[in-house]
């Protein structure tokens, strides 16, 4: 028989929490990528890796927080721990590939498109790998049209996120981009979930029981959430990421102007000697030459 699928077991709590985690991961990831663009002296590989891990953890955390609200009324649900962890690794690695392509090869249209497709497919793979970790007393079926639409949304969202990372450098504009990215990523998840239907198996021969989703998901979510919080601390205490491109450049320019005063022009060596001996005398504030 057909099972009754409900993706909002706890009402708006899980969708809102999932959206916030997607925004947090996106915001941290975008700022880390921007960090490599604002300063040539930064450790590019480290910041790109931190950005990829932040985005990957944000997407993965969003998915499984949303899955806490997923239920099939006629059967309990349990999760395969190995596939759940694998889906996290896939999210981080594939997002990392896209981030490093843009970070090292540049933000040309070709690079952005290629990196966006790879990253989007990785996000979709994470989603459906996470769904493969779900076990219940029934068969899960997918509507092909909704699945294809979710993959398209993932690719578009990933491409837009990478474009925003290399184009938008201000703090507030990056924040706005992360909010839009959160909408896209969460929308991809719920679009994919709309494709799900469950054919529940007969209960003849005994009942089928599973663990509560929270018994596995909540402990596993703890690690990525702590990582995102620590990444947030790193970003908050980095002055270049907080000030942004314009403010940082103005600050640097002011510092350089205070520490590097050019020597005034002199017509001959005599003027140089006099200026060096009496710099405090106002009459020597400008080059003085007896030959004038």
N, C-alpha and C positions, 0 to 999 in steps of 0.2 A: 504494500500500500504506500501511497505517497505520504511522506512525512511533512509535518508542519514546521517550516523553517522560520525562525525569528532572529533577526540580526540586531535587535534593540531590546535585549532582555532587561537591561537596567535603564531604559529610556535614553535620555540625551547624555547621560554621564559618560559612557564609553566613547561615543563619537566626539564629544568635546575634548575629552582627555587625549584621545588619539590625535586629533587635530593639533592640539597644543604641543604634543611631542614631535609631530612632523615639523611644525614651525620652529621649534627649538633646535632640532637637528639641522634644518635648512639654514637657519640664521647663523649658527656657529660655523657650519661648513662654508657658507658664502664669505663670512668674514675672514676665515683662515685662508681661503683662496685669494681674497683681496690683499691679504698681508704680503703675499709673495709678489704682488704687482706694485705695491707702494714702495718697496725697498729692495734694491738689488743686493743688499748685504744680508738679507734674511736667509735662514736655512730653508730653502725652497722645498726640498723633499720632505722635511719634517712637517712643515705647515700644510703641504698638500695631503700628506698622510693623515694628519689630524682632521683636516676638512673632510676627507673621504670617510673616515671612521665616524665622524659626527653625523654626516648625512645618512650613512648606512645604518647607524644605530637608531637615528631618528625615524627612518622609514620602518625598520624592523619593529621598533617599540610601538609605533603607531599601529602596525598590523595586528600585533598580538594583544594590545589593549582593546582594539576593536573586537577581536575574536573572543575576549572574555564575555562580551555581550551577545555572542552567537550561540544559539541553541536549536536543537531539533526536539520538539515537545515529546515525541514518542520514544526517544532513546537518549541515553547519556553519552557524553563525549569524553574521549581521552586523547592525549597527544604523544607522539613518538619523540622522545627527547633528542635522539641523534639527528633526525631530520629537522627538528626545530633549531638546533644549534647550527646545522649546516646552512639553513636558510639565512642566518645572521652572517655567517662567513661569506656566502655568495653576495649578499647585499653590500658588504664592505669592500670586497675584492673588485666587484664589477663597477661599483661607483668609483673606486680608486682608479681603475683603468681609464674611465672617462675624464676624471679630474686631472690625471697626469698627462693625458694627451693634450688637453687644453693648456695645462700649466707649462709644458715643455715645447710643444710644437706650435703654440700660438692660437689665436682665436679667429682664424680665417673661417669662412663659411663652410668649407669642406671639412675642416677639423671639428668645428662645432657640430655639424650634421653627423659625422662619423661617431664622435664621442657621445652625442645625444642618443643615437640609436643603440649603441652598446650599453650605455647606462640605463636607458629605458627598458631594454630587454632584460637587463639584470634585475631591475626593480620588479618587473613582471615575473621573472623566474623566482625571485624571493617570495613573492605572493603565492604562487601556485605550488612552490615547494613547501611553504608553510601549510598550505591546504592539504598537501599530501601527507603531512604529519598528523592530520586529524583522522581519528578512527572512531567509528560508531557502528551500531548494529543496522547497517544498511549500505546502499550504494550511492555514492555522490555522482551526480551528473551535471554537465555544464552546457549552457546555451552558447553555441559557437559565435553568434553575433555579438553577444555581450562580452565574451572573452576577447574577441578581436578588438572591440571598442576599448576595453580596459588596457590592452597592450598599446594601442595608439595614444591613449591619454598618458600612459607612462612615458612613452618616447617624447611626446610633446613637452611634458612637464620637465623631463630631464634636460632636454635641449634648452628650454627656457631658463632653467636654473643655471646651467653652465654659461649661457649668454649673460645672464644677470651678474654672475660672479666676475666676469672679465670686463663688464661694461659699467656696472653701477658700483661706485666706490664709496659714496657717502654713507654714514651710519644709518640715517633715517631711511634713505632709499633702499639700502640693503634689508632693513627691517621690513619695509613694505613688500619687497620681493619675496622674502621668506614667508610672509603671510599668504601671498598668492600661491607660492609653491606648496604650502600646507594644504590649501584648498585642492590643488591639482592632485597631490599624492593621496590625500584622503578620498577624493572623488574617484581616483583610480581603484582604490580598495573596495569601496562600496559598489562601484560599477561591476567589478569582478564578482563580488558576493551576490549581486542580483542575478548572476548567471547560474547560481547554485540551486539545484533541486535534489531531494533525497528520496530514494525508494527504500523504505524501511522493510527489513526482513521479518519473516514470521517469528513470533516468539515461542513457537512450538519447541518443546524440549528444554525449557528453562528460560529464565530472563537473562538478558545481556546487560551487564553493568560496566560502567567506566568511572574513572576518577573525575572529580570535579575539575573543570578547566583551570580554576585558580590554584589548585594544589601543585601544578607544574609551572604554569605561566607566571604567577606572581614572583616566585623565587628566581626564575630565569630573567624576568624583566628588571630585577634589582640591579644586576651588574651593568647593563647598558644605561640605565637611568643614572647611576652613580658616575659612570664615565662622562655622560653629557653634562652633568653638573660640574665635574672637574674641568672639562673642556671650557665650560662657561667661565670658570674662575680664571683660566689662562687668558681667555680673550678679554675679560674685564680688566685685567692688570697689565695688558699690553698697550702702551700709550699710543702707538701708531694705529691700532685698530679702533681705539676709542675716539681719537681726534679725527681720523679720516684723512683723506688725501690733501684737501685744501689747507686745513688747519695745521697739519704736520709740515707741509711745505713752507707755510708762512712762519712757523716757529723755527724751522731750520734756517730759513733765509735771514731771520732776525738775529739768530745766534751767529751766523757767519758774518753778518755785517758788523756785529759788535766786536768780533775777534780778529777781523782782517780789515784794517783800515789802510787804504792805499796811500802811498807816499805822494805828497804834492809835487808837481813838476817844477824843476829848477832849470835855469838857463845855463848855469855853470857850477863848477865845484865850490867856488867861494860861497854861493848861496846855500849850498848843502851844509857846509861847515857852520855857517852862522845860524842856520835854522836848528841844527843839532845842538848847538851850545845854548841857545836861548829860546826854547820852544814855548816857554810860558809868556813871552813878551807878545802882546797883541800885534805889534807892528810886524812881527814875523809870521803872522797867521797865513799870509799869502806870500808867494815867492817875491823876493826883493832883489833887485839887481842894480848896482850903481851905474850900469851901462845904459839903463833906460833913460 
